[in-house]
Amino acid sequence: MNITIYSTSSCSTCQSLCDWLHKNGFDYTKKITDTDQATMEEFMAINDGFIGVPFTVITEDDGKQTKVSGYDLAALKAALQL
């Protein structure tokens, strides 16, 4: 499983999400959209029109992706089978 969080450099909600993932033993990659144009373009291509952060993409080993908009603990728990 691969977890990618799209964030901005000043998003406190994004940091709360990262803290929650860390506390629950999940590794993740955090990508900052407001300081890297290539990351912003990647985010815009994958976000299904949701332009807010945090935006989380959970990719299973079989390639299936689950996308979570915002800090939605219920959706994250379901996607991570917690």
N, C-alpha and C positions, 0 to 999 in steps of 0.2 A: 504494500500500500504506500502511496505517495500523497502527501498533503501539501498543498500550496496555498498560501495566504497572500492575497493582494491587499496592500496597505498603502498608506501615505506616511511620510516621515513624522507627522504629528498626531496620528490617530490613537487616542488613548483606548478606545474600544478595541482596536486591533491588538493592542498590547495585552488587554484583558483576555482576549481570545488566545493569544500565544501563551499566556500564563496558565490558562485553563488546560490547554493541550499538554503543556509541559507537566503540570500537576498530575495529569492522567496518563503520563508515560508515552505520549506520541511525539515522534520527530516530525518536523515540518520544515518547509522552505518558505521564507518570508520574502516577498518581492515588493519593492517600493516603487509606486507608480508615478509619484510627483517629482522624482529626481532623475528618472531614466526614461527617455523617449521610447526605446525599444520595449521596455517593460510595459509602458502605458499602451502601446500598440497591441502587445500580446493580451493585456487585460481587456481592451476594447473588443478584441476578436473573440474572446471566450465568455464574456459576461452576460450574454443573452439580453443585452439592453439595460442591465442593472449597473448604474455607474457609481454607486456608493461602495464604501469599504467599511468593514472587512468583507472580502469576497473570497470564499474558500472553495477550492477544487480538490476533491478526494478521488484519486485514481486507484482503482483496485488493480491487482496483479493481472487480471484478465482484460484490462483496458477500460472497463466500465467506469464512467465518471459520475460523481454526484456533486452538484454545485449548491452551495449554501450562501445566501445573501444575508449580510449583516451578522450580528452575534446571536444567532438563533440556536440556543442550546438544545432544544427538542430535536431540531433537524440534525444537528451535529451528533447528538447521542444516537439517533436512529442510524445515521450513516456509518458511524463508528461502532455500532452494535454494543452500546453501553447500556 
